[in-house]
Amino acid sequence: MGVSAAAAGAYIRSQSSDSATLNPDTFTKYSLVSREPVSATSSLFTLRPRKPSEDNYDVYEEAWRAGVWSVMFKQPQLQIGRDYTPLPTTAATSLSVDDENEGCLRFFIRKDPFGEVSRYLHSIDVGADVELRGPKIECAIPSETDDILFIAGGTGIAPALQAGYSLLSRTNSERRPRIHILWANRLKDDCAGGQSDSAKPQPRGWFSGWFGSSKTLESKKQDAVAVMEDKHTSLIVRELEALKSQYPGQVTVDYYLDEENTFIGKKDIMNSIQSTPTDSSRKSKLILVSGPEGFISYMAGPKLWAQGQELQGPLKGVIRELDLKEWGVWKL
């Protein structure tokens, strides 16, 4: 998720402050705790507030409840910034209890050869200061939302994990919201170990991977644990499997790889849409699209800039051609 052209980021004028609490007005200093490779081009960053603040917990929780959110990273030499999406805490998270209590945040960031901020973040040493500003709510998920189809390209999977975490935390004895994720990548390393829940190319529903096979939910949970424990499995795939394990039957994921000539097409989207209930008991349905600008433009049309603000712009692309009137669409 970028606040302007992905290659450059946005010029920033806000000053740093001595505040220990993340806030949307000034930059707060964090320390880079670790940078763990996910693939040849991306890493998982863990940052901790430079000064302890119990208030950060409340700031994070409010943002998680709202929906999808981001924080801006500052590139100090060029005085530009770029928004990145924090990852939720799951069973696959490597954070210790102390790290969580100290307000650590984690980010899945790809090193863009033309991206000044991402190249800067991949070049600094562990222990270095990083300045953050936020949170910024990118998409408030309505309280009545019960179904989300998330179409993600590359690191757009981070907002998908966020959306899943926020939506599924609303689960109770009378309500079981659901999310289906279509995740496209260029390289296999980015999603190593991931197995689609739908049997492509045969059309199957959202939950065919759980209910359409001979495997029980319990055996599926065991499979998820095995994937999480496999050292060859991508860190992000482990996060997805952890979410599945935590909310059995409410999460499905399908993987697409450029290098294997599998792409998210109209049929994939329609299969997902058509398999959702149409009865009145199901409430708001939402399609979220996240990834590189070209990916978003292809799927739903480009976002627009007007009067210094980024706007959704008209719905175009593949989704517009499908005329999915029952579904709201939001570009991240």
C-alpha positions as CSV (number, residue, x, y, z in Angstrom):
1,M,0.0,0.0,0.0
2,G,1.5,3.3,-1.0
3,V,0.4,6.9,-0.4
4,S,1.6,8.0,-3.8
5,A,3.7,6.5,-6.6
6,A,5.1,3.3,-5.3
7,A,8.6,4.1,-6.6
8,A,9.0,7.3,-4.6
9,G,6.6,7.6,-1.7
10,A,5.2,10.9,-0.4
11,Y,7.1,14.0,0.7
12,I,6.6,14.7,4.3
13,R,6.7,17.8,6.4
14,S,5.7,16.5,9.8
15,Q,8.4,16.7,12.5
16,S,9.5,14.0,14.9
17,S,8.5,14.2,18.5
18,D,9.4,12.8,21.8
19,S,6.1,10.9,22.0
20,A,6.4,7.3,23.0
21,T,2.9,6.5,21.6
22,L,2.1,5.9,17.9
23,N,0.0,8.8,16.6
24,P,-1.1,10.2,13.2
25,D,0.3,13.7,13.7
26,T,4.0,13.2,14.5
27,F,6.6,10.6,13.9
28,T,7.4,8.2,16.7
29,K,10.8,6.4,17.0
30,Y,10.8,2.6,16.8
31,S,13.8,0.2,16.9
32,L,14.3,-2.5,14.3
33,V,14.3,-5.7,16.3
34,S,14.7,-8.1,13.4
35,R,14.6,-8.5,9.6
36,E,13.8,-12.1,8.6
37,P,13.9,-13.0,4.9
38,V,10.7,-14.4,3.4
39,S,12.0,-14.7,-0.1
40,A,14.9,-13.4,-2.2
41,T,13.0,-10.1,-2.5
42,S,11.0,-9.6,0.7
43,S,11.5,-9.7,4.4
44,L,9.5,-9.7,7.7
45,F,10.4,-6.7,9.8
46,T,9.7,-6.5,13.5
47,L,9.9,-3.1,15.3
48,R,9.6,-2.1,18.9
49,P,8.8,1.4,20.2
50,R,12.0,3.1,21.3
51,K,10.2,4.3,24.5
52,P,7.8,1.9,26.3
53,S,4.2,3.1,26.3
54,E,1.1,1.2,27.5
55,D,-1.0,3.5,25.4
56,N,0.2,1.8,22.2
57,Y,-1.8,-1.3,23.0
58,D,-5.0,0.8,23.0
59,V,-4.0,2.5,19.7
60,Y,-3.4,-0.8,18.0
61,E,-6.6,-2.4,19.3
62,E,-8.7,0.5,18.1
63,A,-7.2,0.2,14.7
64,W,-7.6,-3.6,14.6
65,R,-11.3,-3.3,15.5
66,A,-11.8,-0.8,12.7
67,G,-10.5,-2.9,9.8
68,V,-7.5,-2.5,7.6
69,W,-4.9,0.1,8.7
70,S,-1.4,1.2,7.9
71,V,1.5,3.3,9.3
72,M,3.9,5.6,7.4
73,F,7.6,4.9,7.5
74,K,9.9,7.9,7.0
75,Q,13.0,7.8,4.8
76,P,15.0,10.5,6.7
77,Q,17.6,11.4,4.2
78,L,15.1,12.2,1.4
79,Q,12.3,13.2,3.8
80,I,9.7,11.0,2.1
81,G,7.4,8.4,3.5
82,R,5.4,5.3,2.5
83,D,2.6,3.4,4.1
84,Y,2.9,-0.2,5.1
85,T,0.4,-2.6,6.7
86,P,1.1,-4.2,10.1
87,L,0.6,-8.0,10.3
88,P,-1.7,-9.3,13.0
89,T,-0.6,-11.6,15.8
90,T,-1.3,-15.3,15.1
91,A,-0.3,-18.7,16.3
92,A,2.6,-18.6,13.8
93,T,3.9,-15.3,15.2
94,S,7.5,-15.5,16.5
95,L,6.9,-12.6,18.9
96,S,7.4,-13.4,22.6
97,V,4.9,-12.3,25.1
98,D,7.3,-9.5,26.2
99,D,7.5,-8.3,22.6
100,E,3.8,-8.1,22.3
101,N,3.4,-6.3,25.6
102,E,6.1,-3.8,24.5
103,G,4.1,-2.8,21.4
104,C,6.0,-4.6,18.7
105,L,4.7,-4.3,15.1
106,R,5.5,-6.6,12.2
107,F,5.6,-5.8,8.5
108,F,5.9,-7.8,5.3
109,I,8.0,-5.6,2.9
110,R,9.3,-6.3,-0.5
111,K,12.6,-4.6,-1.6
112,D,11.5,-2.6,-4.6
113,P,14.6,-1.6,-6.8
114,F,12.8,1.7,-7.5
115,G,11.4,2.2,-4.1
116,E,13.4,4.6,-2.0
117,V,11.7,3.7,1.3
118,S,11.8,-0.1,0.9
119,R,15.5,0.0,-0.2
120,Y,16.3,2.2,2.8
121,L,14.5,-0.3,5.2
122,H,16.4,-3.2,3.7
123,S,19.7,-1.4,4.1
124,I,19.6,-0.3,7.8
125,D,21.1,-2.4,10.6
126,V,19.1,-4.2,13.3
127,G,18.9,-1.9,16.3
128,A,18.6,1.2,14.1
129,D,15.8,3.8,14.7
130,V,12.9,3.9,12.3
131,E,10.3,6.6,12.5
132,L,6.6,5.7,12.2
133,R,3.4,7.8,12.0
134,G,-0.2,6.5,12.2
135,P,-2.4,4.6,12.3
136,K,-4.3,5.4,9.2
137,I,-7.5,3.5,8.6
138,E,-7.4,2.3,5.0
139,C,-10.7,0.5,5.0
140,A,-13.2,0.4,7.9
141,I,-14.9,-3.0,7.6
142,P,-18.6,-2.4,8.4
143,S,-19.9,-4.1,11.5
144,E,-22.6,-5.9,9.5
145,T,-20.0,-7.5,7.1
146,D,-20.1,-11.3,7.1
147,D,-18.4,-12.2,3.8
148,I,-15.1,-10.9,2.3
149,L,-13.5,-11.8,-0.9
150,F,-9.9,-10.5,-0.8
151,I,-8.0,-10.4,-4.1
152,A,-4.3,-9.9,-3.2
153,G,-1.2,-9.4,-5.3
154,G,2.3,-9.9,-3.8
155,T,2.7,-8.0,-0.5
156,G,-1.0,-7.2,-0.7
157,I,-1.4,-10.3,1.4
158,A,-0.6,-8.2,4.5
159,P,-3.9,-6.3,4.3
160,A,-5.6,-9.6,3.6
161,L,-4.3,-11.0,6.9
162,Q,-5.4,-7.8,8.6
163,A,-8.9,-8.0,7.1
164,G,-9.2,-11.6,8.1
165,Y,-8.0,-10.9,11.7
166,S,-10.4,-8.0,12.1
167,L,-13.4,-9.7,10.5
168,L,-13.0,-13.1,12.2
169,S,-12.5,-11.6,15.7
170,R,-16.2,-10.8,15.5
171,T,-17.0,-14.5,15.6
172,N,-19.4,-15.7,18.3
173,S,-21.9,-18.5,18.9
174,E,-24.4,-16.9,16.5
175,R,-22.1,-15.5,13.9
176,R,-19.3,-17.0,11.8
177,P,-18.1,-14.5,9.3
178,R,-15.9,-15.8,6.4
179,I,-13.1,-14.7,4.2
180,H,-11.8,-16.2,1.0
181,I,-8.4,-15.0,-0.3
182,L,-7.1,-15.2,-3.8
183,W,-3.4,-14.5,-3.6
184,A,-1.2,-14.0,-6.8
185,N,2.6,-14.0,-6.7
186,R,5.3,-13.9,-9.3
187,L,7.6,-16.4,-7.6
188,K,7.0,-19.6,-5.7
189,D,9.4,-18.6,-2.9
190,D,6.9,-16.0,-1.8
191,C,4.2,-18.6,-1.0
192,A,6.2,-21.8,-0.6
193,G,4.2,-24.6,1.0
194,G,0.9,-23.0,0.2
195,Q,-1.8,-25.3,-1.1
196,S,-5.1,-24.0,-2.6
197,D,-8.3,-24.9,-0.8
198,S,-10.2,-25.0,-4.2
199,A,-9.3,-27.7,-6.7
200,K,-8.4,-25.5,-9.7
201,P,-9.2,-25.4,-12.5
202,Q,-12.5,-27.2,-11.6
203,P,-15.0,-24.7,-10.2
204,R,-15.5,-25.3,-6.5
205,G,-16.9,-23.2,-3.7
206,W,-15.3,-21.1,-1.0
207,F,-15.4,-23.9,1.5
208,S,-14.8,-26.9,-0.7
209,G,-11.4,-27.3,0.7
210,W,-12.9,-27.8,4.1
211,F,-16.4,-29.3,3.5
212,G,-16.1,-30.6,0.0
213,S,-13.5,-33.3,0.7
214,S,-13.4,-36.4,2.8
215,K,-11.2,-34.8,5.4
216,T,-12.6,-33.6,8.6
217,L,-12.1,-30.2,10.1
218,E,-9.8,-31.8,12.7
219,S,-7.6,-33.4,10.0
220,K,-7.5,-30.0,8.3
221,K,-6.3,-28.4,11.5
222,Q,-3.6,-31.1,11.8
223,D,-2.5,-30.3,8.2
224,A,-2.3,-26.6,9.0
225,V,-0.1,-27.4,12.0
226,A,2.2,-29.5,9.8
227,V,2.5,-26.7,7.2
228,M,3.4,-24.2,10.0
229,E,6.1,-26.5,11.3
230,D,7.7,-27.2,8.0
231,K,10.9,-25.1,7.8
232,H,10.5,-24.8,4.0
233,T,7.1,-23.1,4.3
234,S,6.9,-19.4,3.6
235,L,6.5,-17.3,6.8
236,I,3.4,-15.7,5.3
237,V,1.9,-19.1,4.4
238,R,2.4,-20.1,8.1
239,E,0.5,-17.0,9.1
240,L,-2.4,-17.9,6.8
241,E,-2.5,-21.5,8.1
242,A,-2.5,-20.2,11.6
243,L,-5.5,-18.1,10.8
244,K,-7.2,-21.2,9.4
245,S,-6.4,-23.2,12.4
246,Q,-7.8,-20.5,14.7
247,Y,-11.0,-20.1,12.7
248,P,-11.7,-23.5,11.1
249,G,-14.2,-23.4,8.3
250,Q,-14.1,-19.6,8.0
251,V,-10.9,-19.1,6.0
252,T,-10.0,-20.4,2.6
253,V,-7.0,-19.4,0.4
254,D,-6.2,-20.0,-3.3
255,Y,-2.7,-19.5,-4.6
256,Y,-1.7,-18.3,-8.1
257,L,1.8,-18.1,-9.6
258,D,3.0,-16.2,-12.6
259,E,5.9,-18.7,-13.1
260,E,3.4,-21.6,-13.2
261,N,1.0,-19.6,-15.6
262,T,-1.8,-19.6,-13.1
263,F,-3.6,-16.2,-12.8
264,I,-6.7,-14.8,-11.1
265,G,-9.3,-14.6,-13.7
266,K,-13.0,-13.9,-14.0
267,K,-14.0,-17.5,-13.5
268,D,-12.1,-17.7,-10.2
269,I,-13.8,-14.6,-8.9
270,M,-17.2,-15.8,-10.1
271,N,-16.8,-19.2,-8.5
272,S,-16.1,-17.6,-5.2
273,I,-19.0,-15.2,-5.5
274,Q,-21.5,-17.7,-6.7
275,S,-20.8,-20.1,-3.8
276,T,-21.7,-17.6,-1.1
277,P,-25.3,-17.8,0.3
278,T,-27.8,-15.4,-1.2
279,D,-30.4,-15.6,1.6
280,S,-31.3,-12.6,3.6
281,S,-29.5,-13.9,6.7
282,R,-26.2,-13.0,5.2
283,K,-25.4,-9.3,5.5
284,S,-22.8,-7.1,3.9
285,K,-20.5,-8.6,1.3
286,L,-17.2,-6.9,0.5
287,I,-14.5,-7.4,-2.1
288,L,-11.1,-5.9,-1.2
289,V,-8.3,-5.6,-3.7
290,S,-4.7,-4.9,-2.7
291,G,-1.3,-5.1,-4.3
292,P,0.9,-3.2,-6.8
293,E,-0.8,-0.3,-8.6
294,G,-0.9,-2.2,-11.9
295,F,-2.6,-5.2,-10.2
296,I,-5.3,-3.0,-8.6
297,S,-5.9,-1.2,-11.9
298,Y,-6.3,-4.5,-13.8
299,M,-8.7,-5.9,-11.2
300,A,-10.8,-2.9,-10.2
301,G,-9.5,0.2,-12.1
302,P,-6.9,2.7,-10.8
303,K,-7.3,4.9,-7.8
304,L,-7.2,8.7,-8.4
305,W,-5.4,11.7,-6.9
306,A,-7.5,14.9,-6.5
307,Q,-6.8,18.0,-4.3
308,G,-3.9,16.2,-2.6
309,Q,-6.0,13.1,-1.7
310,E,-6.1,9.6,-2.9
311,L,-9.6,8.6,-4.0
312,Q,-11.1,5.3,-5.0
313,G,-12.0,6.3,-8.5
314,P,-14.6,4.6,-10.7
315,L,-14.9,0.8,-10.6
316,K,-13.3,-0.6,-13.8
317,G,-11.3,-3.6,-14.7
318,V,-12.2,-7.3,-14.3
319,I,-14.6,-6.8,-11.4
320,R,-16.6,-4.1,-13.2
321,E,-17.0,-6.5,-16.2
322,L,-18.6,-9.1,-13.8
323,D,-21.3,-6.6,-12.6
324,L,-21.3,-7.9,-9.0
325,K,-24.1,-5.6,-7.8
326,E,-24.5,-7.3,-4.4
327,W,-20.9,-6.8,-3.4
328,G,-19.2,-3.6,-2.3
329,V,-15.7,-3.0,-3.7
330,W,-12.7,-1.2,-2.0
331,K,-9.3,-0.7,-3.4
332,L,-6.4,-0.6,-0.9
